[in-house]
């Protein structure tokens, strides 16, 4: 918040920002650091490449793709 206010041209200090934020009931929300969750073992079998980079199939329902990386699990 302090950096944004100074960028806007305000001359303001840390303590004043803290006091104003408390008065306005504003809280800082920290983002979580990126955590790589893929634990790949090189001994696992690799699926065969059936698409061969041809992403324009001739007919419907010939090629399907999906991504499940957004699913949250207990393991991370």
Secondary structure, 3 states (H helix, E strand, C coil): CHHHHHHCCCCCCHHHHHHHHHHCCCCCCCCCCCCCCCCCCCCCCCCCCCCCCCCCCCCCCCCCCCCCCCCCCCCC
